[in-house]
Amino acid sequence: MCADSHTPVLLTEVIEALAIKPGGIYVDCTFGRGGHSKKLLEYTGLTGWVFAMDKDSEAVRVGKDIAECNPRFVIEQASYTRLSDFTKTKWTVAGECIFGRVDGVLFDLGVSSPQLADPNRGFSFMADGPLDMRMDPSTGVSAAQWLAKATEGEIKSVLRVYGEERHAGRIARTIVGERCKSPIETTGQLVELVARASPSRERNKHPATRTFQ
């Protein structure tokens, strides 16, 4: 059965920017839940091809459902950093690799709304769940595992550079101090620590927003 797809916020603008041509070859490097890929399939017509990749196993499951309904769609579980490898050695059309023949490539970077909505993924501060935050839960270390071992300086740097958190130093000290007492394993625990460490609040913004960012 073909999967329903999430509708991306800027779907119309993305499709217009790609200037899709019938029969073209396109790559969706961040499949998500398939909103862009399904539209690409629609616009490329009966002779076009869409190749997609995503690190999230749940996203790939949705993609496999689409592939069952459309032989011109191919998806792999992989990071977009492997784009060159797949276009040069694995993805083919009419027996030839698609490298140098691709008409458009799409990157829609960031966390998807289905990932945020699932407390078990650990991306959101709005509901308590395991402190994971991995795009692919089967590889690497979870956020909880990283926080258990990272130095105060490393935590501060990540919060300041990637989260633009102005209270990064205070939050890092609070995290290191708390983990000496008990492991920080849930999003709820982290939210409480960030709120406690934040001396001021931005209007209409949750104190943990930048940390989770």
C-alpha positions in Angstrom: 0.0 0.0 0.0 1.4 3.4 -0.9 2.3 5.6 2.1 0.7 8.9 2.8 3.3 11.7 3.0 3.9 14.7 5.1 3.4 18.0 3.3 6.5 20.2 3.6 5.9 23.8 4.5 7.6 25.3 1.4 6.6 22.5 -1.0 5.4 24.9 -3.8 8.5 27.1 -3.6 10.8 24.1 -3.7 9.2 22.7 -6.7 9.3 26.0 -8.5 13.0 26.5 -7.7 13.9 23.1 -9.0 12.3 23.9 -12.4 11.5 20.2 -12.8 11.4 18.8 -16.3 9.6 15.7 -17.5 11.8 12.7 -17.8 14.4 14.2 -15.5 16.5 12.6 -12.8 16.3 14.1 -9.3 17.8 13.3 -5.9 16.1 14.0 -2.6 18.9 13.9 -0.1 16.7 14.3 3.0 13.5 12.2 2.3 11.8 12.8 5.7 8.3 11.5 5.1 8.3 11.8 1.3 6.4 15.1 0.6 9.1 16.4 -1.8 9.8 13.0 -3.4 6.2 12.3 -4.2 5.8 15.7 -5.8 9.0 15.2 -7.8 7.6 11.8 -9.1 4.5 13.6 -10.1 6.2 16.3 -12.1 8.8 14.2 -13.8 6.2 12.1 -15.4 6.3 8.5 -16.6 9.9 8.6 -17.7 11.5 10.5 -14.8 13.4 9.1 -11.8 13.7 10.1 -8.2 16.4 8.8 -5.9 16.2 9.5 -2.2 18.2 8.9 1.0 17.6 9.4 4.8 19.4 8.3 7.9 16.1 7.7 9.8 14.9 4.1 9.5 11.3 5.1 9.9 11.6 7.5 7.0 13.1 4.8 4.9 10.2 2.5 5.8 7.8 5.1 4.4 10.0 5.4 1.3 10.0 1.7 0.7 6.2 1.8 0.6 6.4 4.5 -2.1 8.9 2.4 -4.0 6.5 -0.5 -4.1 4.0 1.6 -5.9 6.4 3.4 -8.2 9.4 1.6 -9.9 10.9 5.0 -10.8 11.6 5.7 -7.1 14.6 4.4 -5.2 15.5 5.0 -1.5 18.5 4.1 0.6 19.2 4.4 4.4 22.2 6.7 4.4 23.5 10.1 5.1 23.5 12.8 2.4 27.2 12.9 2.9 27.4 9.7 0.8 25.6 11.4 -2.2 28.7 11.1 -4.4 29.2 7.4 -3.6 25.6 6.5 -4.6 25.5 8.6 -7.8 28.8 7.2 -9.0 28.5 3.5 -8.1 25.0 2.4 -7.0 22.1 4.4 -8.5 21.5 3.6 -12.2 19.1 4.4 -15.0 19.1 2.2 -18.1 22.1 0.4 -16.7 24.3 3.6 -16.3 25.2 5.4 -13.1 23.4 8.7 -12.7 26.5 10.7 -11.9 26.7 13.7 -14.2 23.1 13.1 -15.4 21.2 14.5 -12.4 18.9 17.4 -13.2 18.3 18.6 -9.6 19.3 17.9 -6.0 17.3 18.8 -2.9 18.5 19.2 0.7 15.8 20.0 3.3 18.0 20.0 6.4 16.7 19.8 9.9 14.4 17.8 12.1 11.1 16.8 10.7 7.8 17.3 12.4 7.1 13.5 12.8 10.4 13.2 14.6 9.5 16.1 16.9 6.1 14.6 17.6 7.5 11.3 18.8 8.7 11.6 22.4 10.8 8.4 22.1 13.1 10.2 19.6 14.1 12.8 22.2 14.2 15.8 19.9 11.5 17.8 21.6 11.3 19.6 25.0 7.5 19.5 24.9 7.1 15.9 26.1 9.2 13.7 28.3 11.0 10.8 26.7 14.4 9.2 26.3 17.2 11.7 25.7 18.3 10.3 22.3 18.3 12.9 19.5 19.8 10.6 16.8 18.6 10.7 13.3 19.6 7.0 13.1 19.0 5.5 16.5 20.9 2.3 15.5 24.3 4.1 15.2 26.4 6.5 17.2 25.8 7.6 20.8 22.6 9.1 22.2 22.5 12.6 23.6 22.3 11.1 27.1 25.4 9.0 26.5 27.2 12.1 25.2 26.2 14.3 28.1 27.4 11.6 30.5 31.0 11.8 29.2 31.5 15.2 27.6 33.6 17.8 29.4 32.0 21.0 30.7 33.9 22.9 28.0 32.6 20.6 25.2 29.0 21.0 26.4 29.4 24.7 26.6 30.9 24.9 23.1 28.1 22.8 21.5 25.4 24.9 23.2 27.0 28.2 22.2 28.0 27.3 18.7 25.1 25.2 17.5 22.4 26.5 19.8 23.5 30.1 20.1 22.7 29.7 23.7 23.9 32.8 25.7 23.7 30.9 29.0 25.8 28.0 27.7 28.4 28.2 30.5 25.8 28.2 33.3 23.9 25.3 31.6 27.0 23.3 31.1 28.1 23.7 34.7 24.6 22.7 35.9 24.6 19.6 33.7 28.0 18.4 34.9 27.1 19.1 38.5 23.8 17.1 38.2 25.3 14.1 36.5 27.6 13.5 39.4 24.4 12.9 41.5 22.4 10.9 38.9 22.4 10.1 35.2 20.6 12.6 32.8 18.5 10.2 30.7 15.3 11.9 29.7 14.3 15.1 27.9 12.3 16.1 31.0 15.5 16.0 33.2 17.4 18.1 30.7 14.5 20.7 30.4 14.4 21.1 34.1 18.2 21.6 34.4 18.2 24.2 31.6 15.3 26.1 33.2 17.1 26.0 36.5 20.3 27.3 35.0 18.8 30.1 32.9 18.9 33.4 34.8 16.5 35.1 32.4 13.7 34.2 30.0 13.0 35.3 26.5 9.4 36.4 26.0 7.2 33.7 24.4 10.2 31.3 24.2 10.7 28.2 26.2 14.1 28.3 28.1 15.2 25.0 26.6 14.6 26.0 23.0 18.2 26.9 22.1 19.6 23.9 24.0 17.5 21.4 22.1 18.2 23.3 18.9 
